[in-house]
Amino acid sequence: MVDPLHQTAAATVGAMVRDGWGGPDVCHTLYVATPHVETGGMSIILTGRKGDYPPGILTVDIDSPGMLGFH
């Protein structure tokens, strides 16, 4: 699922790309995964590469017990 970005979010993602955080796809993911006033919470990134994300981003290893039917 891809979350749509409003104008401010799109500008923020563009700045993240410009500042070297990654490509548009990675920066979109990082933006969505950080807490925002309008969402009231924080998303979780399900990944096989937890070390690729900066501190403060909530990640869960895709092979963790209980994820995707893995027990």
Summary of the structure (lengths in Angstrom):
residues: 71
radius of gyration: 13.2
end to end distance: 24.4
largest distance: 41.1
contacts: 141
relative contact order: 0.13
helix: 39%
strand: 8%
